[in-house]
Amino acid sequence: MFRPIARRDSWPWLSVDEIATYLGSQRDTVYKWIERKSMPAHKVERLWKFRKEEIDQWVRGGGSNRVDRGGTNDG
């Protein structure tokens, strides 16, 4: 039986590139946010994956604007 492939925008997990594009930022910034600002991310083998809903919540909560552990705000 034929099953249609789900549209990409309906998939629950986004890649680093996709989340960077969604937020209008660079890949390096996403990696910094994961490391320094507790961006919600899930490691699947060697890849970071994101749920759009978690990222939206994190942004609304000011996650990308928090001062990191080093005392700088490098957004």
C-alpha positions as CSV (number, residue, x, y, z in Angstrom):
1,M,0.0,0.0,0.0
2,F,1.3,3.5,-0.9
3,R,1.8,5.9,1.9
4,P,2.6,9.5,1.1
5,I,5.7,11.0,2.5
6,A,5.0,13.7,5.1
7,R,5.8,17.3,4.2
8,R,9.1,18.4,5.6
9,D,7.6,21.3,7.5
10,S,5.4,18.8,9.5
11,W,8.4,16.8,10.8
12,P,8.9,17.3,14.5
13,W,12.7,17.6,14.5
14,L,14.8,20.4,12.9
15,S,18.5,20.4,12.2
16,V,21.0,23.0,13.2
17,D,20.9,24.6,9.7
18,E,17.1,24.6,9.8
19,I,16.9,26.2,13.3
20,A,19.5,28.8,12.3
21,T,17.5,29.7,9.3
22,Y,14.2,29.8,11.3
23,L,15.8,32.1,13.8
24,G,17.7,34.2,11.3
25,S,21.0,33.4,12.8
26,Q,24.3,31.6,12.0
27,R,25.1,27.9,12.7
28,D,27.9,29.0,15.1
29,T,25.5,31.1,17.1
30,V,23.2,28.1,17.5
31,Y,26.1,26.0,18.8
32,K,27.0,28.9,21.2
33,W,23.4,29.0,22.4
34,I,23.4,25.3,23.1
35,E,26.6,25.5,25.0
36,R,26.3,28.8,26.9
37,K,22.6,29.6,27.1
38,S,20.8,26.3,27.6
39,M,19.1,26.3,24.2
40,P,16.8,23.2,24.2
41,A,18.5,20.7,22.0
42,H,18.6,16.9,21.7
43,K,21.7,15.0,20.6
44,V,20.9,12.1,18.3
45,E,24.1,10.3,17.7
46,R,26.4,13.0,16.4
47,L,23.7,15.5,15.4
48,W,21.8,18.1,17.3
49,K,18.0,18.1,16.8
50,F,15.4,20.7,17.8
51,R,11.7,20.9,18.4
52,K,10.3,24.1,17.0
53,E,7.9,24.4,19.9
54,E,10.7,24.2,22.5
55,I,12.7,26.8,20.6
56,D,9.7,29.2,20.4
57,Q,9.3,28.9,24.2
58,W,13.0,29.4,24.8
59,V,13.0,32.6,22.6
60,R,9.8,33.9,24.2
61,G,11.4,33.4,27.6
62,G,14.4,35.5,26.6
63,G,16.8,32.6,26.3
64,S,18.8,34.1,23.5
65,N,19.2,37.4,25.4
66,R,20.5,35.9,28.7
67,V,24.0,36.8,29.7
68,D,26.3,33.7,29.4
69,R,28.5,32.3,32.2
70,G,31.4,34.3,31.1
71,G,29.6,37.6,31.8
72,T,29.1,38.6,28.2
73,N,26.1,38.8,26.0
74,D,27.3,37.6,22.6
75,G,23.8,36.7,21.5
